[in-house]
């Protein structure tokens, strides 16, 4: 749902599969020079949360704005990420992110 919302707002969205390892996600963030990285999870297993931490850390190192959301993310504390309680917050946070497609 977040991907659809961001596409509708003019962002190019790269949506890797849920099981994408953090290392591969980090490479995608670096290669794409992402301005905004939205991470979400409903699983709160230690392994899943560690994957989110690693991906968020790499994204911040590239200068991307990091947004996290989903049921499992409510307990996760990431100092370099904005926690989103819902889709309205995603809209508000994405407003300041750059590199949207121009509409003809």
Backbone as CSV, one residue per row, in Angstrom:
resi,resn,N_x,N_y,N_z,CA_x,CA_y,CA_z,C_x,C_y,C_z
1,UNK,0.817,-1.182,0.000,0.000,0.000,0.000,0.875,1.266,0.000
2,UNK,1.966,1.232,0.772,2.856,2.388,0.811,3.479,2.640,-0.561
3,UNK,3.852,1.570,-1.263,4.438,1.720,-2.594,3.460,2.398,-3.546
4,UNK,2.207,1.992,-3.509,1.188,2.600,-4.378,1.016,4.072,-4.056
5,UNK,0.987,4.401,-2.779,0.824,5.789,-2.370,2.000,6.639,-2.865
6,UNK,3.211,6.142,-2.694,4.386,6.902,-3.126,4.446,7.034,-4.642
7,UNK,4.073,5.989,-5.378,4.020,6.083,-6.844,3.034,7.175,-7.263
8,UNK,1.870,7.186,-6.624,0.847,8.177,-6.954,1.317,9.597,-6.654
9,UNK,2.250,9.734,-5.741,2.787,11.050,-5.395,4.019,11.409,-6.224
10,UNK,4.356,10.572,-7.222,5.410,10.911,-8.158,6.771,10.300,-7.892
11,UNK,6.870,9.419,-6.928,8.151,8.786,-6.642,8.352,7.565,-7.518
12,UNK,9.594,7.314,-7.892,9.940,6.036,-8.506,10.088,5.055,-7.349
13,UNK,9.386,3.963,-7.404,9.379,3.006,-6.297,10.052,1.712,-6.730
14,UNK,11.036,1.322,-5.960,11.674,0.018,-6.125,11.225,-0.798,-4.929
15,UNK,10.506,-1.856,-5.165,9.908,-2.629,-4.078,10.451,-4.051,-4.072
16,UNK,11.568,-4.272,-3.380,12.097,-5.633,-3.302,11.163,-6.519,-2.478
17,UNK,11.322,-7.809,-2.635,10.489,-8.763,-1.907,10.757,-8.693,-0.404
18,UNK,9.786,-9.120,0.365,9.890,-9.064,1.825,11.083,-9.849,2.358
19,UNK,11.469,-10.909,1.684,12.568,-11.746,2.161,13.938,-11.298,1.656
20,UNK,14.024,-10.124,1.072,15.299,-9.622,0.564,16.264,-9.408,1.721
21,UNK,17.445,-10.023,1.673,18.427,-9.818,2.745,18.845,-8.351,2.841
22,UNK,19.151,-7.906,4.045,19.526,-6.513,4.269,20.716,-6.101,3.409
23,UNK,21.668,-7.002,3.204,22.836,-6.676,2.383,22.412,-6.332,0.952
24,UNK,21.493,-7.123,0.390,21.010,-6.854,-0.968,20.201,-5.561,-1.022
25,UNK,19.410,-5.326,0.005,18.647,-4.084,0.068,19.589,-2.883,0.165
26,UNK,20.634,-3.027,0.945,21.620,-1.954,1.072,22.278,-1.647,-0.267
27,UNK,22.618,-2.687,-1.025,23.204,-2.483,-2.351,22.231,-1.761,-3.278
28,UNK,20.963,-2.111,-3.198,19.941,-1.447,-4.016,19.831,0.029,-3.661
29,UNK,19.862,0.341,-2.379,19.787,1.739,-1.932,20.973,2.531,-2.467
30,UNK,22.155,1.955,-2.375,23.361,2.643,-2.857,23.319,2.832,-4.371
31,UNK,22.989,1.768,-5.106,22.952,1.853,-6.574,21.905,2.840,-7.074
32,UNK,20.759,2.882,-6.416,19.668,3.736,-6.896,19.782,5.172,-6.402
33,UNK,20.702,5.411,-5.466,20.847,6.749,-4.867,19.491,7.246,-4.353
34,UNK,18.829,6.399,-3.600,17.493,6.694,-3.095,17.486,7.928,-2.204
35,UNK,16.485,8.761,-2.390,16.282,9.931,-1.537,15.425,9.574,-0.327
36,UNK,14.610,8.549,-0.481,13.676,8.138,0.561,13.647,6.617,0.609
37,UNK,13.797,6.056,1.809,13.724,4.619,1.990,12.665,4.348,3.052
38,UNK,11.604,3.660,2.650,10.525,3.307,3.571,10.627,1.812,3.862
39,UNK,10.750,1.478,5.123,10.880,0.090,5.558,9.708,-0.252,6.456
40,UNK,9.145,-1.413,6.249,8.036,-1.827,7.091,8.103,-3.309,7.375
41,UNK,7.551,-3.687,8.511,7.526,-5.104,8.865,6.397,-5.359,9.852
42,UNK,5.780,-6.501,9.709,4.800,-6.936,10.684,5.382,-8.033,11.563
43,UNK,6.581,-8.497,11.215,7.251,-9.536,12.000,8.207,-8.886,12.987
44,UNK,8.119,-9.283,14.242,9.017,-8.690,15.227,10.019,-9.693,15.783
45,UNK,10.439,-10.614,14.927,11.480,-11.553,15.342,12.807,-10.804,15.416
46,UNK,13.718,-11.249,16.268,15.019,-10.574,16.353,15.729,-10.489,15.001
47,UNK,15.636,-11.539,14.193,16.303,-11.522,12.888,15.686,-10.481,11.961
48,UNK,14.366,-10.390,11.943,13.698,-9.413,11.078,14.036,-7.989,11.508
49,UNK,14.032,-7.730,12.800,14.335,-6.388,13.292,15.795,-6.017,13.035
50,UNK,16.685,-6.990,13.126,18.098,-6.715,12.825,18.271,-6.372,11.346
51,UNK,17.527,-7.038,10.473,17.580,-6.728,9.044,17.130,-5.276,8.810
52,UNK,16.077,-4.862,9.482,15.592,-3.480,9.336,16.631,-2.500,9.858
53,UNK,17.239,-2.806,10.996,18.281,-1.918,11.554,19.431,-1.742,10.559
54,UNK,19.899,-2.840,9.998,21.020,-2.785,9.062,20.654,-1.992,7.808
55,UNK,19.489,-2.263,7.251,19.062,-1.542,6.052,18.905,-0.047,6.329
56,UNK,18.335,0.301,7.468,18.167,1.716,7.823,19.514,2.397,8.009
57,UNK,20.456,1.703,8.626,21.789,2.276,8.847,22.479,2.598,7.519
58,UNK,22.441,1.662,6.596,23.067,1.878,5.288,22.360,3.006,4.540
59,UNK,21.043,3.019,4.591,20.293,4.071,3.902,20.666,5.442,4.435
60,UNK,20.808,5.574,5.744,21.173,6.872,6.328,22.585,7.278,5.896
61,UNK,23.473,6.309,5.762,24.845,6.628,5.348,24.877,7.190,3.936
62,UNK,23.899,6.855,3.113,23.860,7.374,1.747,23.153,8.724,1.680
63,UNK,22.610,9.184,2.817,21.916,10.461,2.840,20.420,10.357,2.612
64,UNK,19.920,9.149,2.494,18.484,8.968,2.270,17.698,9.234,3.549
65,UNK,16.486,9.724,3.382,15.563,9.851,4.508,14.976,8.464,4.742
66,UNK,14.980,8.014,6.008,14.508,6.678,6.345,13.206,6.783,7.121
67,UNK,12.191,6.072,6.634,10.891,6.010,7.287,10.592,4.556,7.625
68,UNK,10.080,4.304,8.818,9.727,2.940,9.200,8.271,2.895,9.653
69,UNK,7.613,1.781,9.325,6.222,1.618,9.723,5.839,0.160,9.754
70,UNK,4.681,-0.113,10.276,4.207,-1.485,10.407,4.128,-1.865,11.867
71,UNK,3.362,-2.887,12.147,3.106,-3.293,13.524,4.392,-3.576,14.309
72,UNK,5.347,-4.249,13.710,6.577,-4.601,14.423,7.474,-3.392,14.658
73,UNK,7.338,-2.378,13.844,8.224,-1.221,13.935,7.881,-0.299,15.106
74,UNK,6.719,-0.457,15.662,6.308,0.429,16.762,7.224,0.298,17.971
75,UNK,7.819,-0.875,18.150,8.712,-1.104,19.298,10.174,-0.856,18.957
76,UNK,10.483,-0.720,17.706,11.861,-0.571,17.274,12.288,0.896,17.378
77,UNK,13.401,1.107,18.017,13.925,2.467,18.142,15.134,2.623,17.239
78,UNK,14.989,3.477,16.244,16.086,3.790,15.332,16.280,5.302,15.364
79,UNK,17.418,5.753,15.865,17.615,7.196,16.010,17.623,7.959,14.681
80,UNK,17.977,7.288,13.599,18.080,7.967,12.303,16.868,7.742,11.414
81,UNK,15.753,7.287,11.993,14.571,7.003,11.185,13.342,7.656,11.800
82,UNK,12.409,8.010,10.949,11.131,8.537,11.409,10.135,7.388,11.470
83,UNK,9.509,7.218,12.622,8.512,6.171,12.789,7.149,6.697,12.361
84,UNK,6.472,5.934,11.521,5.200,6.367,10.954,4.033,5.597,11.557
85,UNK,3.062,6.291,12.135,1.904,5.595,12.687,0.866,5.206,11.633
86,UNK,0.967,5.765,10.427,-0.014,5.446,9.399,0.298,6.114,8.073
87,UNK,-0.600,5.941,7.111,-0.386,6.450,5.753,-0.362,7.981,5.693
88,UNK,-1.147,8.645,6.505,-1.116,10.122,6.510,0.264,10.630,6.912
89,UNK,0.891,9.936,7.851,2.243,10.312,8.255,3.232,10.076,7.118
90,UNK,3.026,9.026,6.334,3.884,8.773,5.179,3.773,9.911,4.171
91,UNK,2.571,10.373,3.934,2.366,11.508,3.018,3.108,12.732,3.538
92,UNK,2.935,13.035,4.813,3.575,14.223,5.392,5.097,14.122,5.343
93,UNK,5.648,12.973,5.701,7.099,12.794,5.717,7.695,12.774,4.316
94,UNK,6.964,12.260,3.353,7.508,12.168,1.991,7.487,13.511,1.277
95,UNK,6.713,14.456,1.764,6.635,15.762,1.109,7.994,16.438,0.969
96,UNK,8.876,16.255,1.945,10.171,16.913,1.892,11.243,16.154,1.138
97,UNK,10.946,14.950,0.712,11.947,14.139,0.008,12.037,14.576,-1.446
98,UNK,13.219,14.511,-2.004,13.418,14.979,-3.376,13.294,13.896,-4.414
99,UNK,13.641,14.278,-5.648,13.755,13.400,-6.811,12.460,12.710,-7.192
100,UNK,11.398,13.452,-7.254,10.156,12.907,-7.785,10.192,13.043,-9.299
101,UNK,9.410,12.188,-9.958,9.285,12.301,-11.405,8.478,13.543,-11.715
102,UNK,8.825,14.169,-12.810,8.021,15.306,-13.251,6.881,14.763,-14.085
103,UNK,5.738,15.362,-13.937,4.565,14.913,-14.685,4.383,15.781,-15.903
104,UNK,4.129,15.130,-17.023,3.967,15.853,-18.281,2.554,16.371,-18.430
